[in-house]
Amino acid sequence: MTRFRESVRSLLRERVLDAARDLVGSGGWGGLRLAAIARAAGISRQTLYNEFGSKEAIGKALVERELEGFLLGIQRELDAHRDDLRAAAAAGVGYTLRQAADNPLIKAVLLAERGGEDDLLAYLTTRPEPVFDTAAAMLDAYAADAWPDADAESRGLAVEAIVRLTVSHIIAPVAPPEESAQRIARITARIAYPADGR
């Protein structure tokens, strides 16, 4: 019986978060009300309160879920090109730029405190650095495993460059995502492997 309850609870949470995500995407976080989330999820406000307790708890769970899915998506893109740093970088950056363009929550997470007006991210962090620290740490660990022949300093510089350049292209795009991704990938490969001019 406990396993059944956990399964039902998990499905309920996902339904609430899906409803909140859709509502935030169409109208923003600031004016969102719990009653609207409950209605969109097809549950009572009391059930919503019992499960989450507050709008803030929903916001935190929503942002964390989106961020987790986003980072897993980047990893899938990298894994598809593990034998080629430049192709992996292009795939990962392209995915990031497309997500930032298409997913308002991901864009809000990536641009937190960089001119965004939505207070949704206050529930994840008051500063954006942890998001970028997480991404940079993930990329550095991945690169160390996938491309061990790149020296640690060059690898570290390449990870910093790819993260910062990607954010720059999210804030002020100068070309379509795929073109920007190819340019950032070329820069990243040259920094990671300065001797062979990849």
Secondary structure by P-SEA (a helix, b strand, c coil): caaaaaaaaaaaaaaaaaaaaaaaaccccccccaaaaaaaacccaaaaaaacccaaaaaaaaaaaaaaaaaaaaaaaaaaccccaaaaaaaaaaaaaaaaaccaaaaaaaaccccccccccccccccaaaaaaaaaaaaaaaaaaacccccaaaaaaaaaaaaaaaaaaaacccccaaaaaaaaaaaaaaaacccccc
